[in-house]
């Protein structure tokens, strides 16, 4: 059972990971140099941060911070939420979990301010993962269940499945295989 859960989780993780695509990065950096519109620059910076996220989180942080500055200048709350999320992911990849959690919580706060349920659910899931990593299973479950509630209301079945897998993994860690299987099979 544990092997199945581990294999499934690792497969999902590998599928979700971005790798640095050099031609794309070069193209984005060229676009950034010539782009005049701040809104378009934010999108380019967001994509650059994601492109560097796994291979060079320090560079991802640089681009995410630049995106955050422009987002604040334009008062673009969804863009701010994305920049905070990107910063959280980059710091997570550096192993700086406390800083990661801080940025995820900032992203959640901005998402709540604008009632963006998709971002709220994603942040609940991300925050749950961090608490799970820290061994705080109660807070992990609270965040996962908050994400489940939002995804059920919005009908987002893909993210709902992801939430159920995370809850199943959490139960598995706690040696409750019956509950783990119940959630993973949902």
ABEGO torsion letter per residue (X at the ends): XAAAAAAAAAAAAAAABBBBBAAAAAAAAAAAAABABAAAAAAAAAAAAAAAAAABAAAAAAAAAAAAAAAAAAGBAAAAAAAAAAAAAAAAAAGBAAAAAAAAAAAAAAAAAAGBAAAAAAAAAAAAAAAAAAGBAAAAAAAAAAAAAAAAAAGBAAAAAAAAAAAAAAAAAAGBAAAAAAAAAX
